[in-house]
Amino acid sequence: MMESKLTQLKNLLGEVSDLQSAAALLSWDQQTYMPPGGAEGRGHQLSTLETLAHLKFTSVEIGRLLDELTPYAETLDPDSDEACLIRVTRREYEKRTRVPTDLVADFARATALAHLAWTEARAENNFSKLLPHLEKIVELRRRYAECFAPYEHIYDPLLDDFEPGMKTAEVRAIFNALRPKQVALVRAIAERPQVDSSFLHLQYDEQKQWDFGVEVITAFGYDWKRGRQDKAPHPFTQSFGIDDVRITTRVYPDFLNTALFGTMHEAGHALYEMGVDHALARTPLASGASLAVHESQSRMWENLVGRSLPFWERFYPRLQEYFPEQLGKVDLETFYKGVNRVSPSLIRVEADEATYNLHIMLRLEIEIGMFEGTIRVKDLPEIWNSRMQEYLGVMPPNDTLGVLQDIHWSSGLIGYFATYALGNLISLQLWERIQQEIPDLSDQIRRGDFTALLGWLRRNIHRHGAKFEPQDLVQRVTGSKIDPAPYIRYLNTKFAQIYGLNGDIIS
């Protein structure tokens, strides 16, 4: 009897998943190939699909099945696919049934229009074009948060959408412990002679950059039979199911890092989605545990692999073959130090490892301020610039390189940014465990062999999908919840070597 009801639930959830995948496909098209004139129509299409998915997921039928299946789940192994599906679905059902359908529809329309406005505002360096759309999105997200009152903090419901179970106070505590250590490191590096990275800013053929990136992520294990890569103004990964996970990148002809590391980063996200157990397909479990865990995967492949010396010992000769004029006379050590150069910069996605988290902390504080009522949307450019100066010592010359650089707010992804920094921390906790279990990992990377690394991630992280909350998953794998200590050790060791620092600068 219960097995039959579970099958009914899975069938209904599969229909919801199909609607969401169709909406995701429209969103992917909007950011890659859709002509600008299609924005209004696309907004209506997305609104319709999101509304149908919301209505179907919050239906009385699914609620009844969950009521009947919850006692059954308590008799199962709590780690089983079935028990996890019932638990996670119930949690999500209880959240979504608090949100009015008209709010879901309004939000889908607003973000579709805001995306076009952001694209134009960014191209024209004109924040005022985005302003009314962003004010609308903040208003809608505030109404969304109020659906979950009472709460400890108004930002909690927004954070919970991306980090299930996490609280604003937890994230603030982690960041408050991390910020002074990273600031100390950046200041110590600033006192040392700067490494040369001028060779990264020469003219690099765009197709060759693309081809090298494809070669690298193919070696990582990206499956081109289940994915593809396209160009987008802001790189992203989009999953339409375990067997259709697409990535995007952007290529600058005068800066090698953008496509080089952006492609690795998005491939890390895609490898996670492709590694989810097929038994979880078309259910709420068929994705990552959280955005921070997701980010741990992308940052791992981008930084811990892609910016490592063993990686470049294998791939630098190949890159020199692609660009002999630009890199033929640049030795390996110089190149390695160059791609790891620490220098406060304007653009988050191009920031080095030592300063990246400061970009995230700035955005988190602005988001919290908007929802606490201490920051007005119209004041964002001024506040952004002042905090960039305070945190990183740089001043954006315009809004395109400042407050307009990220797509997240125009997409309604408020509550998302903290996951980037949390993902950095998780990546190092996992990396330390991986190195214990694969002691010759550096040698394998030096050979261009990523089979064991990807296999470890598949077994310990990817296959579980969203079965476990992020803190639970991290503790299961590493023995502790999210902890900044491994990340601090990593930064201290790596940059002490590159810049000739003495002692534990950020211990």
MIVEXTOR-322282 format. One record per residue (C-alpha): residue number from 1; residue in three letters; x negated, z negated, y negated; chain. Coordinates in steps of 0.05 Angstrom, whole numbers, plus 5000, padded with zeros to 4 digits. Layout:
BEGIN
R   nr  rest    xx    zz    yy  kette
R  NUM   Ala     X     Z     Y      A
...
***
This chain:
BEGIN
R   nr  rest    xx    zz    yy  kette
R    1   Met  5000  5000  5000      A
R    2   Met  4946  4980  4950      A
R    3   Glu  4903  5039  4969      A
R    4   Ser  4962  5085  4952      A
R    5   Lys  4970  5051  4884      A
R    6   Leu  4896  5058  4871      A
R    7   Thr  4901  5132  4886      A
R    8   Gln  4959  5138  4837      A
R    9   Leu  4917  5103  4784      A
R   10   Lys  4858  5149  4796      A
R   11   Asn  4902  5211  4791      A
R   12   Leu  4930  5188  4724      A
R   13   Leu  4861  5170  4698      A
R   14   Gly  4837  5238  4720      A
R   15   Glu  4889  5271  4676      A
R   16   Val  4867  5228  4617      A
R   17   Ser  4795  5248  4631      A
R   18   Asp  4814  5321  4632      A
R   19   Leu  4848  5316  4564      A
R   20   Gln  4788  5279  4536      A
R   21   Ser  4740  5332  4564      A
R   22   Ala  4781  5387  4532      A
R   23   Ala  4777  5351  4465      A
R   24   Ala  4702  5342  4475      A
R   25   Leu  4695  5416  4486      A
R   26   Leu  4731  5431  4421      A
R   27   Ser  4686  5381  4386      A
R   28   Trp  4623  5411  4416      A
R   29   Asp  4646  5480  4393      A
R   30   Gln  4660  5453  4324      A
R   31   Gln  4588  5430  4317      A
R   32   Thr  4556  5492  4347      A
R   33   Tyr  4595  5557  4341      A
R   34   Met  4662  5547  4305      A
R   35   Pro  4667  5585  4238      A
R   36   Pro  4677  5537  4179      A
R   37   Gly  4747  5563  4166      A
R   38   Gly  4771  5535  4231      A
R   39   Ala  4763  5462  4210      A
R   40   Glu  4836  5448  4192      A
R   41   Gly  4864  5481  4254      A
R   42   Arg  4812  5446  4297      A
R   43   Gly  4834  5380  4266      A
R   44   His  4905  5391  4290      A
R   45   Gln  4882  5412  4359      A
R   46   Leu  4838  5351  4368      A
R   47   Ser  4893  5307  4341      A
R   48   Thr  4942  5334  4393      A
R   49   Leu  4894  5325  4451      A
R   50   Glu  4872  5255  4430      A
R   51   Thr  4944  5235  4420      A
R   52   Leu  4964  5260  4489      A
R   53   Ala  4905  5225  4521      A
R   54   His  4922  5160  4485      A
R   55   Leu  4995  5163  4504      A
R   56   Lys  4979  5178  4577      A
R   57   Phe  4927  5123  4582      A
R   58   Thr  4972  5071  4549      A
R   59   Ser  5033  5090  4589      A
R   60   Val  5078  5039  4622      A
R   61   Glu  5061  5070  4689      A
R   62   Ile  4986  5056  4683      A
R   63   Gly  5002  4986  4657      A
R   64   Arg  5046  4972  4718      A
R   65   Leu  4994  4997  4766      A
R   66   Leu  4941  4953  4734      A
R   67   Asp  4987  4893  4739      A
R   68   Glu  4997  4907  4813      A
R   69   Leu  4924  4923  4827      A
R   70   Thr  4890  4865  4790      A
R   71   Pro  4905  4813  4845      A
R   72   Tyr  4880  4864  4896      A
R   73   Ala  4815  4874  4858      A
R   74   Glu  4801  4799  4863      A
R   75   Thr  4799  4807  4939      A
R   76   Leu  4746  4861  4936      A
R   77   Asp  4671  4858  4927      A
R   78   Pro  4666  4851  4851      A
R   79   Asp  4611  4904  4850      A
R   80   Ser  4651  4955  4889      A
R   81   Asp  4672  5019  4854      A
R   82   Glu  4746  5000  4863      A
R   83   Ala  4740  4930  4834      A
R   84   Cys  4699  4955  4776      A
R   85   Leu  4747  5012  4762      A
R   86   Ile  4807  4965  4759      A
R   87   Arg  4770  4914  4716      A
R   88   Val  4741  4964  4666      A
R   89   Thr  4806  5004  4662      A
R   90   Arg  4846  4941  4649      A
R   91   Arg  4798  4920  4594      A
R   92   Glu  4803  4988  4561      A
R   93   Tyr  4879  4991  4571      A
R   94   Glu  4888  4924  4536      A
R   95   Lys  4846  4950  4478      A
R   96   Arg  4881  5016  4471      A
R   97   Thr  4951  4989  4476      A
R   98   Arg  4937  4950  4412      A
R   99   Val  4924  5015  4374      A
R  100   Pro  4985  5054  4347      A
R  101   Thr  4988  5126  4368      A
R  102   Asp  4995  5150  4296      A
R  103   Leu  4930  5116  4279      A
R  104   Val  4895  5154  4336      A
R  105   Ala  4923  5220  4310      A
R  106   Asp  4905  5205  4237      A
R  107   Phe  4834  5187  4257      A
R  108   Ala  4825  5252  4297      A
R  109   Arg  4849  5294  4239      A
R  110   Ala  4808  5255  4188      A
R  111   Thr  4742  5262  4226      A
R  112   Ala  4752  5336  4240      A
R  113   Leu  4759  5349  4165      A
R  114   Ala  4703  5301  4148      A
R  115   His  4654  5338  4193      A
R  116   Leu  4662  5402  4153      A
R  117   Ala  4658  5362  4088      A
R  118   Trp  4593  5328  4112      A
R  119   Thr  4563  5395  4131      A
R  120   Glu  4577  5424  4062      A
R  121   Ala  4558  5360  4025      A
R  122   Arg  4492  5357  4061      A
R  123   Ala  4477  5430  4048      A
R  124   Glu  4495  5424  3974      A
R  125   Asn  4466  5354  3963      A
R  126   Asn  4534  5332  3939      A
R  127   Phe  4558  5264  3964      A
R  128   Ser  4623  5270  3924      A
R  129   Lys  4647  5324  3973      A
R  130   Leu  4644  5274  4030      A
R  131   Leu  4667  5213  3990      A
R  132   Pro  4744  5218  3997      A
R  133   His  4737  5235  4070      A
R  134   Leu  4691  5176  4083      A
R  135   Glu  4736  5129  4044      A
R  136   Lys  4794  5152  4089      A
R  137   Ile  4752  5140  4152      A
R  138   Val  4732  5070  4130      A
R  139   Glu  4805  5054  4114      A
R  140   Leu  4826  5079  4184      A
R  141   Arg  4770  5040  4218      A
R  142   Arg  4791  4978  4180      A
R  143   Arg  4862  4987  4204      A
R  144   Tyr  4834  4997  4274      A
R  145   Ala  4794  4932  4271      A
R  146   Glu  4856  4894  4247      A
R  147   Cys  4890  4914  4312      A
R  148   Phe  4844  4864  4347      A
R  149   Ala  4854  4804  4301      A
R  150   Pro  4839  4748  4308      A
R  151   Tyr  4765  4762  4315      A
R  152   Glu  4700  4725  4300      A
R  153   His  4679  4781  4253      A
R  154   Ile  4717  4843  4229      A
R  155   Tyr  4658  4886  4253      A
R  156   Asp  4664  4859  4325      A
R  157   Pro  4718  4908  4348      A
R  158   Leu  4678  4967  4322      A
R  159   Leu  4614  4944  4356      A
R  160   Asp  4652  4930  4420      A
R  161   Asp  4672  5003  4426      A
R  162   Phe  4600  5021  4437      A
R  163   Glu  4571  4956  4465      A
R  164   Pro  4625  4923  4508      A
R  165   Gly  4622  4848  4501      A
R  166   Met  4570  4846  4445      A
R  167   Lys  4584  4807  4381      A
R  168   Thr  4560  4820  4310      A
R  169   Ala  4527  4751  4310      A
R  170   Glu  4487  4769  4372      A
R  171   Val  4461  4833  4342      A
R  172   Arg  4444  4800  4276      A
R  173   Ala  4405  4746  4313      A
R  174   Ile  4364  4798  4352      A
R  175   Phe  4350  4838  4290      A
R  176   Asn  4332  4777  4248      A
R  177   Ala  4280  4758  4300      A
R  178   Leu  4253  4829  4304      A
R  179   Arg  4251  4850  4230      A
R  180   Pro  4194  4806  4204      A
R  181   Lys  4150  4825  4264      A
R  182   Gln  4160  4899  4252      A
R  183   Val  4149  4892  4177      A
R  184   Ala  4084  4854  4192      A
R  185   Leu  4060  4910  4238      A
R  186   Val  4076  4965  4187      A
R  187   Arg  4039  4926  4132      A
R  188   Ala  3979  4916  4177      A
R  189   Ile  3976  4990  4194      A
R  190   Ala  3983  5008  4120      A
R  191   Glu  3917  4973  4108      A
R  192   Arg  3880  5016  4159      A
R  193   Pro  3855  5088  4150      A
R  194   Gln  3912  5135  4163      A
R  195   Val  3909  5183  4223      A
R  196   Asp  3911  5258  4212      A
R  197   Ser  3977  5294  4226      A
R  198   Ser  3970  5353  4179      A
R  199   Phe  3968  5401  4238      A
R  200   Leu  4040  5383  4255      A
R  201   His  4063  5413  4188      A
R  202   Leu  4037  5483  4197      A
R  203   Gln  4080  5544  4213      A
R  204   Tyr  4104  5542  4285      A
R  205   Asp  4144  5599  4315      A
R  206   Glu  4215  5573  4328      A
R  207   Gln  4225  5609  4394      A
R  208   Lys  4160  5583  4422      A
R  209   Gln  4179  5512  4401      A
R  210   Trp  4245  5523  4438      A
R  211   Asp  4211  5550  4500      A
R  212   Phe  4161  5493  4504      A
R  213   Gly  4217  5442  4498      A
R  214   Val  4255  5477  4554      A
R  215   Glu  4192  5475  4598      A
R  216   Val  4183  5400  4586      A
R  217   Ile  4254  5378  4600      A
R  218   Thr  4257  5423  4661      A
R  219   Ala  4198  5383  4687      A
R  220   Phe  4236  5319  4670      A
R  221   Gly  4292  5341  4716      A
R  222   Tyr  4345  5370  4669      A
R  223   Asp  4390  5414  4713      A
R  224   Trp  4404  5480  4679      A
R  225   Lys  4459  5495  4730      A
R  226   Arg  4497  5436  4701      A
R  227   Gly  4476  5441  4629      A
R  228   Arg  4453  5484  4570      A
R  229   Gln  4419  5476  4503      A
R  230   Asp  4444  5501  4435      A
R  231   Lys  4427  5490  4362      A
R  232   Ala  4464  5442  4317      A
R  233   Pro  4453  5412  4247      A
R  234   His  4446  5344  4279      A
R  235   Pro  4424  5341  4352      A
R  236   Phe  4473  5311  4402      A
R  237   Thr  4491  5310  4476      A
R  238   Gln  4561  5324  4500      A
R  239   Ser  4587  5311  4570      A
R  240   Phe  4649  5346  4597      A
R  241   Gly  4638  5316  4666      A
R  242   Ile  4581  5298  4711      A
R  243   Asp  4566  5371  4726      A
R  244   Asp  4572  5398  4654      A
R  245   Val  4527  5360  4606      A
R  246   Arg  4502  5400  4546      A
R  247   Ile  4449  5384  4494      A
R  248   Thr  4433  5410  4426      A
R  249   Thr  4370  5410  4383      A
R  250   Arg  4346  5434  4316      A
R  251   Val  4281  5471  4302      A
R  252   Tyr  4241  5470  4238      A
R  253   Pro  4188  5524  4229      A
R  254   Asp  4142  5479  4189      A
R  255   Phe  4145  5413  4228      A
R  256   Leu  4131  5411  4303      A
R  257   Asn  4159  5341  4318      A
R  258   Thr  4232  5356  4303      A
R  259   Ala  4248  5401  4362      A
R  260   Leu  4192  5373  4405      A
R  261   Phe  4218  5302  4409      A
R  262   Gly  4291  5317  4393      A
R  263   Thr  4296  5360  4455      A
R  264   Met  4264  5305  4498      A
R  265   His  4311  5253  4468      A
R  266   Glu  4375  5291  4482      A
R  267   Ala  4351  5308  4552      A
R  268   Gly  4344  5234  4565      A
R  269   His  4418  5225  4548      A
R  270   Ala  4437  5283  4591      A
R  271   Leu  4397  5259  4652      A
R  272   Tyr  4437  5194  4649      A
R  273   Glu  4504  5230  4649      A
R  274   Met  4482  5278  4704      A
R  275   Gly  4460  5219  4747      A
R  276   Val  4527  5182  4749      A
R  277   Asp  4554  5176  4820      A
R  278   His  4603  5233  4834      A
R  279   Ala  4650  5182  4865      A
R  280   Leu  4664  5158  4794      A
R  281   Ala  4682  5226  4766      A
R  282   Arg  4745  5233  4723      A
R  283   Thr  4750  5157  4713      A
R  284   Pro  4730  5110  4656      A
R  285   Leu  4668  5093  4697      A
R  286   Ala  4639  5164  4693      A
R  287   Ser  4595  5152  4633      A
R  288   Gly  4539  5105  4610      A
R  289   Ala  4546  5030  4610      A
R  290   Ser  4541  5029  4534      A
R  291   Leu  4509  5067  4477      A
R  292   Ala  4449  5020  4477      A
R  293   Val  4436  5032  4551      A
R  294   His  4445  5106  4537      A
R  295   Glu  4396  5102  4480      A
R  296   Ser  4346  5066  4525      A
R  297   Gln  4345  5129  4567      A
R  298   Ser  4335  5178  4510      A
R  299   Arg  4282  5135  4476      A
R  300   Met  4247  5125  4542      A
R  301   Trp  4238  5199  4554      A
R  302   Glu  4223  5213  4481      A
R  303   Asn  4174  5156  4467      A
R  304   Leu  4150  5120  4529      A
R  305   Val  4139  5186  4565      A
R  306   Gly  4137  5239  4510      A
R  307   Arg  4092  5202  4462      A
R  308   Ser  4046  5173  4515      A
R  309   Leu  3973  5194  4526      A
R  310   Pro  3983  5210  4600      A
R  311   Phe  4039  5258  4582      A
R  312   Trp  3996  5296  4533      A
R  313   Glu  3937  5297  4581      A
R  314   Arg  3982  5341  4623      A
R  315   Phe  4022  5380  4571      A
R  316   Tyr  3975  5387  4511      A
R  317   Pro  3934  5444  4541      A
R  318   Arg  4000  5480  4553      A
R  319   Leu  4023  5468  4481      A
R  320   Gln  3956  5495  4457      A
R  321   Glu  3970  5559  4497      A
R  322   Tyr  4035  5566  4459      A
R  323   Phe  4001  5554  4391      A
R  324   Pro  3927  5570  4396      A
R  325   Glu  3919  5584  4321      A
R  326   Gln  3950  5518  4300      A
R  327   Leu  3924  5472  4355      A
R  328   Gly  3865  5507  4387      A
R  329   Lys  3814  5466  4348      A
R  330   Val  3854  5400  4349      A
R  331   Asp  3828  5355  4404      A
R  332   Leu  3874  5314  4449      A
R  333   Glu  3858  5246  4417      A
R  334   Thr  3872  5273  4348      A
R  335   Phe  3938  5304  4370      A
R  336   Tyr  3959  5240  4407      A
R  337   Lys  3946  5197  4346      A
R  338   Gly  3980  5249  4302      A
R  339   Val  4046  5249  4339      A
R  340   Asn  4044  5172  4338      A
R  341   Arg  4027  5167  4264      A
R  342   Val  4060  5108  4229      A
R  343   Ser  4084  5125  4160      A
R  344   Pro  4149  5102  4128      A
R  345   Ser  4193  5163  4122      A
R  346   Leu  4261  5185  4096      A
R  347   Ile  4292  5213  4160      A
R  348   Arg  4313  5166  4216      A
R  349   Val  4308  5217  4273      A
R  350   Glu  4237  5234  4253      A
R  351   Ala  4215  5162  4243      A
R  352   Asp  4156  5134  4282      A
R  353   Glu  4166  5078  4333      A
R  354   Ala  4140  5024  4286      A
R  355   Thr  4189  5038  4230      A
R  356   Tyr  4249  5067  4267      A
R  357   Asn  4285  5001  4276      A
R  358   Leu  4282  4987  4201      A
R  359   His  4324  5050  4190      A
R  360   Ile  4375  5022  4239      A
R  361   Met  4377  4953  4207      A
R  362   Leu  4390  4984  4139      A
R  363   Arg  4450  5023  4166      A
R  364   Leu  4478  4964  4204      A
R  365   Glu  4476  4920  4142      A
R  366   Ile  4511  4974  4101      A
R  367   Glu  4565  4982  4153      A
R  368   Ile  4578  4908  4157      A
R  369   Gly  4579  4904  4081      A
R  370   Met  4632  4959  4078      A
R  371   Phe  4677  4920  4125      A
R  372   Glu  4664  4852  4094      A
R  373   Gly  4684  4883  4027      A
R  374   Thr  4617  4872  3993      A
R  375   Ile  4599  4947  3991      A
R  376   Arg  4643  5002  3964      A
R  377   Val  4639  5071  3995      A
R  378   Lys  4628  5104  3927      A
R  379   Asp  4566  5061  3917      A
R  380   Leu  4533  5082  3982      A
R  381   Pro  4480  5130  3952      A
R  382   Glu  4455  5077  3904      A
R  383   Ile  4454  5022  3956      A
R  384   Trp  4422  5067  4008      A
R  385   Asn  4365  5086  3961      A
R  386   Ser  4352  5014  3939      A
R  387   Arg  4348  4989  4010      A
R  388   Met  4304  5047  4032      A
R  389   Gln  4256  5025  3977      A
R  390   Glu  4262  4952  3998      A
R  391   Tyr  4255  4962  4073      A
R  392   Leu  4209  5022  4078      A
R  393   Gly  4178  5031  4010      A
R  394   Val  4204  5102  4002      A
R  395   Met  4256  5130  3954      A
R  396   Pro  4300  5190  3976      A
R  397   Pro  4294  5245  3923      A
R  398   Asn  4366  5266  3937      A
R  399   Asp  4427  5248  3979      A
R  400   Thr  4414  5302  4031      A
R  401   Leu  4351  5265  4050      A
R  402   Gly  4385  5198  4040      A
R  403   Val  4456  5176  4053      A
R  404   Leu  4479  5245  4078      A
R  405   Gln  4426  5253  4133      A
R  406   Asp  4467  5224  4191      A
R  407   Ile  4530  5254  4221      A
R  408   His  4556  5188  4248      A
R  409   Trp  4600  5163  4190      A
R  410   Ser  4634  5230  4181      A
R  411   Ser  4649  5229  4256      A
R  412   Gly  4679  5159  4250      A
R  413   Leu  4623  5128  4292      A
R  414   Ile  4621  5063  4254      A
R  415   Gly  4592  5008  4299      A
R  416   Tyr  4545  5057  4332      A
R  417   Phe  4478  5050  4295      A
R  418   Ala  4458  4982  4324      A
R  419   Thr  4456  5014  4393      A
R  420   Tyr  4395  5055  4374      A
R  421   Ala  4351  4994  4361      A
R  422   Leu  4381  4956  4420      A
R  423   Gly  4365  5017  4463      A
R  424   Asn  4292  5012  4442      A
R  425   Leu  4289  4941  4466      A
R  426   Ile  4323  4956  4532      A
R  427   Ser  4277  5015  4544      A
R  428   Leu  4216  4970  4545      A
R  429   Gln  4249  4918  4589      A
R  430   Leu  4264  4973  4639      A
R  431   Trp  4195  5004  4630      A
R  432   Glu  4159  4939  4647      A
R  433   Arg  4200  4933  4711      A
R  434   Ile  4188  5007  4728      A
R  435   Gln  4113  4997  4721      A
R  436   Gln  4115  4938  4768      A
R  437   Glu  4152  4979  4820      A
R  438   Ile  4115  5045  4809      A
R  439   Pro  4044  5020  4795      A
R  440   Asp  4014  5091  4792      A
R  441   Leu  4067  5115  4742      A
R  442   Ser  4015  5136  4691      A
R  443   Asp  3979  5179  4742      A
R  444   Gln  4044  5212  4762      A
R  445   Ile  4060  5228  4689      A
R  446   Arg  3989  5254  4681      A
R  447   Arg  4004  5302  4737      A
R  448   Gly  4070  5323  4706      A
R  449   Asp  4108  5291  4764      A
R  450   Phe  4171  5254  4741      A
R  451   Thr  4206  5251  4808      A
R  452   Ala  4194  5177  4821      A
R  453   Leu  4212  5157  4750      A
R  454   Leu  4277  5195  4750      A
R  455   Gly  4292  5170  4821      A
R  456   Trp  4283  5097  4798      A
R  457   Leu  4329  5108  4739      A
R  458   Arg  4381  5143  4783      A
R  459   Arg  4382  5084  4832      A
R  460   Asn  4380  5027  4782      A
R  461   Ile  4417  5053  4721      A
R  462   His  4448  5122  4724      A
R  463   Arg  4490  5119  4788      A
R  464   His  4528  5058  4765      A
R  465   Gly  4559  5093  4705      A
R  466   Ala  4601  5043  4666      A
R  467   Lys  4613  4995  4723      A
R  468   Phe  4576  4938  4689      A
R  469   Glu  4573  4913  4617      A
R  470   Pro  4506  4926  4584      A
R  471   Gln  4481  4855  4583      A
R  472   Asp  4501  4846  4656      A
R  473   Leu  4467  4911  4676      A
R  474   Val  4402  4895  4639      A
R  475   Gln  4400  4826  4671      A
R  476   Arg  4413  4854  4741      A
R  477   Val  4355  4902  4734      A
R  478   Thr  4304  4862  4693      A
R  479   Gly  4324  4790  4704      A
R  480   Ser  4342  4776  4631      A
R  481   Lys  4391  4798  4578      A
R  482   Ile  4369  4842  4520      A
R  483   Asp  4302  4813  4498      A
R  484   Pro  4256  4840  4442      A
R  485   Ala  4192  4811  4472      A
R  486   Pro  4173  4871  4516      A
R  487   Tyr  4183  4918  4457      A
R  488   Ile  4140  4874  4412      A
R  489   Arg  4085  4873  4465      A
R  490   Tyr  4088  4949  4471      A
R  491   Leu  4084  4962  4396      A
R  492   Asn  4027  4913  4388      A
R  493   Thr  3985  4942  4444      A
R  494   Lys  3998  5015  4427      A
R  495   Phe  3986  5013  4353      A
R  496   Ala  3929  4964  4356      A
R  497   Gln  3893  5017  4397      A
R  498   Ile  3912  5076  4353      A
R  499   Tyr  3896  5041  4287      A
R  500   Gly  3841  4994  4309      A
R  501   Leu  3879  4931  4294      A
R  502   Asn  3854  4863  4317      A
R  503   Gly  3896  4808  4348      A
R  504   Asp  3970  4803  4362      A
R  505   Ile  3996  4830  4296      A
R  506   Ile  4070  4820  4313      A
R  507   Ser  4067  4767  4368      A
***
